[in-house]
Amino acid sequence: MNKYILKYFFFLQIILLLAWFLGRQFLPVKDVVFSGKNLEKQEESSLIWSRANFDGVHYVTIARGGYGYLQQAFFPFYPKVIGFGQKFLRSYIVSGLFISNIFFILSMLLLAKILALEKINQEGIKKTLLFLFFFPTAFFFTSVYTESLFLFLVLASFYFARQGKFGRAGLIAGLASYTRLAGVFLLPALLTEYYQQASRRGMKERLLAFKERIAHPKKNHFFHLLKSRIIHTRHLVHIALSSWGLIVYMNYLNKTQGDPLYFVRVQPGFGAQRSVDKLILPYQVFWRYLKMIFTVYPNQWLYFNVWLEFLVALFFIGLLLWGWYKREEYKIRNSWLVFAAGAFVLPTLTGTFLSLPRFVLVCFPCFVVLACLFEDLKKKKKWVWATRAYPLISLGLLIICAALFFRSYWIA
């Protein structure tokens, strides 16, 4: 499987080179403040600085000089890693690119290993990786963004939890919550995983064991019960501490800004029309987007993003629901779906699907569902045209979205 991952990775890089070349030929650089071109004078090549546009600018400036105005919306672990890498690579942008690409490869290797543990066949694993590698916004995995590092931490936490090593799982989950707010959903996910492992025996078997201990009490039964309770308590404490990264960051914000939730308060300052003082349910957001589809002038740049965000939201809601329904057949663990559902819903509660095409990249169970669904359709010989058209559409959108992003047009 490793050779397929490396092949996919190099093919993705070729695709992104093509997108960069096409963008350079046909698109002017959009005049925006948050362009990677403004970061480092020594980085003259747009092939390098174009992968640090928008959020990449914030991560690099935080790594270089600490938090500036409104930048507390970006969690600190990724900038810290960039700063560490810069000591060896002598460039913050290059450091960010190196870190993102390395962790992207490691994430894919780890994902393949996790799926193999669930006895998912090789063809299913290949398709899952293929759909993830060439999703329309997959270029963020190789840009100065948190996606690769965050996905690796999420997968590593699930990997150790699957092996019953909840101390390590909780520690890594804490790093995930120190990288992105969505890391907090590893807490309910790990609780779900622990419950699934701890309750393997059915209720009938448990009752029989309990009756046996009552009928034939033994000293070792008591010690066994005491030992098992201690083990349960230790694991639950490890899981409860899995959001330590968020707590550390909130404590820092409380000391520096006087508000532990300052990372939420600053969101409207980015002009994304996010609501932070009230929750907006997904159906309200869908209604808002339907109105925009019929009112926004099609020639505006906004119109493409509206459709992209709307369709991605609709598509992934369908994948999540189908994944819950088919989780046993598709060998998808409940804990994965708990995390993916939280990571998907969280940004929508602010009243917009803005950036959702990027945020869904870490919802890895959805890509497993997609791969299994295509296998089902192929076997049943249904919707054959869709299974053939989707890879081409996804690849085409990847080239378009990457080209636009590299020329400083906002994509997710």
N, C-alpha and C positions, 0 to 999 in steps of 0.2 A: 504493500500500500504506500510505502514511503516514496517510491519512485513516481507513483501517480501524483502525489502531492507536489513533488518538485516539478513535474511536467506541467501541472496546472498553474503553479506559481510562475514559472518562466513564460508560459503562454499568456498569463494575465499581464505580465510586464510588457510583453510585445504589444498586446492590445492597448495598453495605456500609452505606450510610445506612439502608436498609431493615432490615438485620440489626441495626444499632445501635438503631433505634427499637423493633423487636420485642423485643430483649433488655431494653431499658429498661422495656418494658411488662409483660413476663411473667417476668423473671428478677431475683432479688435480687442485689446485688453480693456475690460470695463474699468472705468475710473472710480475705484473704491478705495477707502482708507485702509481696510483690512486686507491688503494684498501682501503676500510673502515677499514681494519685490522690495518692500520698504524695510525689511528686517535687518539684513546684513549686506554691507557694501561688497564684500568679497564674493557673494553669490550672484554672479551676473547672469548665469544660465537660467532661463525660465523653466527648464526641465527640472531644476532643483527647487527654486523658490515657489513655483506654482503649486507644489504639494503642501505648502504651508499657508494657504490662503484662509481667511476668515478665522475660525477658532484656532487654527495653527498659529496665527499671529499672537493670540492671547497666551497660548501655552509657551511659546518661545519667550515672550516678554516677561512672563511670570518666572520662568526658569532663569532668565538673565538678571532681573532686578527686583523680583518680588511682586506682590500684588499692587496693581494700579487702580484707577477709577473703575468701579463696577466689576472688576475682574474676579471678585470673590464668587461669582457664579461657577467658576471652574475649579474643580477640586485639585488638591496639591500634589498627589502622588506622581502623576505623569510628568508634570514640570520638574519635580525633584529628580526623576530618572533621567530626563533630558539633560539637566544640569550636570549630573554625574557623568553621563556619556560625553558631554562637551569637553571635559577635561582631557579626554583621549583623542577625540575627533576634531577638536579645535573649531567646531561650528555647531551652533545650536540647531540649525535646520537639519544638517547632516546627521546629527545625533538623534533627532526626532525620527528621521526617516529610517535610520538603522534600527532603532528600537522597535518601531512599528512593524517593519518587514520581518525582523527576527521573531517577534512574538506572534506575528501572523502565521508563519510557518509552524512554530511550536503549537499554536492553537489548533491548527489543522491536524497535526500529528496526534495531539492529545484527543481531539474529537474522534478521530478514527479509532483510537484505542478504546475510548469510552463506548462507542457504538459496537465494537467487537465484543466487549464484555457482556452486552445485552443480546449477543448471538444474532445480531443483524448481519445478513449475508454481505459478501464482498460487493456485489452489484449495488445493493442499497447504500452501502457506505460511499462507494464511488459517486453515485448520483447525488447524494447529500452534499459531498464536498464540491462537486461540479456546480450545483445550483448556488452554493454559497460563494464560491470563487468568482462566478460570473453574474452575480446579482447586479442590477443597474447601479448600485451605489458601493460596490465592493472596492472601488478605488480608495475609499476612506481607510481601509485596512493598511494601505501602503502609504498613507499621507501622515502628516504630523497631527494626528488625532488619537484619541484614547481607545478607539474600537479594538485594536489588536491586543493591547495590554489588558484591557478590561475583559475581553472574551477569554483570554488565557487564564486569568484569575478565576473567573466563573467556572470554567471547565475543570481547572485544577481542584477547586473546592468540591465540585460534584464527584470528581475522580476519587478523592480521599474519603469522602462520605460514603461512596458506594462500597469501599473496602472496610467500612466501620471505623475509620480513623478520624473521628469527629473533632479531635483536638487540632489536627492539621487543617481540616476543612474549615473550622471556625477562624483560625488564624489567617488563612488565605482569603476567606470571605471578608474579613476585616480590611484587608488591603484593597479588595474590590470596592468596598464602601468608602474607602479613602481616595478612590479613583473616580467614581461616578456615584450619584445618588441612587441609581438603580441597583447598586450593590446591596442595599438594605433588603431587597426581596430574596436574598439568599437566606435570610433568617427564617421566614416561613417555609422556604423550599427545603432547608436542612431539617427543620422540624418534621415536615412531611416525609422526607427520606428516612429519618430516624424512626418515625412511627411505622412506616412500611417495613423496615427491617426488624423492629422490635416485636411486631405483631404478626410474625410469619405463621405461628401456630394458630389454628382456628379456635373459636370459642369452645367447641366441643372438646378438643384436646386439652385445653386449659382447665375446663371443669373436671375432667377425669383426673388430671394431675393433682388438682386441689383436693378432690375427694380421697385420693390415695394418701395424701399427706395427713388428712384429718383422721382417716381410719388407721393408719400406721405411722404415727408420729415418730420421727427420728431426730436426733440432735443435728445431723448434717443437713437436714431440711432447713432448719432455722438459719444455719450459717450460709447455706446456699441462697436463701431468700435475702439475708442481710447483704451479702456480697453483690447480688444482682441489683439491689436497690442503690448501693453505692455506685456501681458502674453506671446505672441509668442517670443518677444525679450528676455524676461527673460529665457524661456526654451532654446532658441538657445544659449544664453551665457553660460548656464550650460553645454550644450552639447559641446560647443567649448572648454570649460575648462576640458573636460574629459581626456585629456592626460597630466594633470598637473604632474603626477608622472614621466613621461619621461622627462619633462622639468626640474624638480627638479634634476634628476639624471644627465642630460646633463650639468646643471649648476655646479654640484659637480665635474664632470670630467673636465670641462673647468678650474675650479680653481686648481685642483690637478694635471692634466695632460696637461693642455693647449690645449685640444682638446675635444669639446663637443661630438664628434662622436668616441671617443676612444674605446667604447664598440664594434664598428664595426671594427676598425683598427686591433684589437688584434685577430680577428677570425682566420687568417691564422697561427697564432702562435701555434694553437692546432693540427696542422698537418692534418686537415680534408680536405685539398685541396679545401677550399672555396675561391671563388673569391669575393673580396670586392671593386675592382676598376672598375668593369663593371658588368652589369646585363646579366645573361645568361637565355634565355627563356626555358620554360619547355620542348619543343620538342627537344632542343639541349641536355638537360640532359637525356631524354629518349634514344636518339641516343648513348650517351656515355655509358649508362647502357647496351644497347643491345650489344655494342662492348665488354664490360667487360664479359657479359654472354658467349660469344663465344671465349674469349681469356684467361680468368682467369682459372687456373687449378682447376678442381672441388674438389680436395682434400684439397685445401687451405681453411682456416677459412673464408677468405674474401668472398668466393663464396656463402656461406649461407646468409650472410648479403646483398650481391648484389641482390639476388633473393627476399629476404624479403622486402627490400626497394623498389625494382622495382614493385613488385606485390601490395604493399600497395599504392604506388603512382597511379598505374593504377586503382585500386579498388576505391579509394576515388575520383578520377577525375570522374569516372562513377557515383558514388553516388551524387556528387555535381551537375553534369549536370542533372541527373534524378530528383534530388530534385528541381531544378529550373523549370523543365518541369511540375512536378506534385505538385508544392507547394500549390496550392489551394485545390486540392483533398486530399493531405496528411496533410493539416492544418499546414504548416510550414511557419513561418513569413519570409518576405523578409529580415528583419534585421538580423535574425539568419544566413541566407545564405551569406549575405555580410560579416559578421564576419568570418564565416567558410572558405569562399573562400580566404580572406586575410591571415588568419592564415595558410592555406595550401600552398598558392603560395609563401609567403615570404621566407621560407627557400630554396625553389627550385631555387630562383633567384641567389643564390650563386654558382650554377653549380653542385649541388649534392643533392641526396635524403637522405643523411646521417641524422640520427635521425628522419626522417619523420615518421617511425612507432610509435614513441613516441609523436611527435608534433600533430598527427591527433587525439589524445585522447581528445583534447579540442574542436574538430569539432563536437559537440554534434548533430547538425541537421543531419549529415550523418548517425548516428545511428538510428535516427527517420525514415529516408528514408529507411534504411535497414529493420527495423521492418515492415513498411508499405508495402514494396516491397514483403517481405515474406508472408504477409497476402494476398496480391493480387495473388501471385503464388499459394498459398494454395487454395484460392477460385476457381481459374481457372484450378486447377489441372495440372499446368505446372511446369516443372523443379522440380518435387517433390524430386528427388534424391539430388538436390543442397540444398534445404531447410533442408533436413535431414543430409546431409554431412557437411554443414558449421559449425554447433555448435561443432561437433566432431573434425573437423580440427582445429577450433579456440582454443578449449580446449587443444588439443594436442600440438599446437604451444605455448600456454601459459605455459605449463609445461616445454617444451624444452627451451624456451627463458628465463624463470625465473631461471631455473637450471643453464643455462650458465651465466646469469648475476650475480647470487649469488656466482659463482666461479670465478668472475672477468674477464669474457669474455665480450667484448664490444657488447652490443645490443642497438642500437638506442641511 
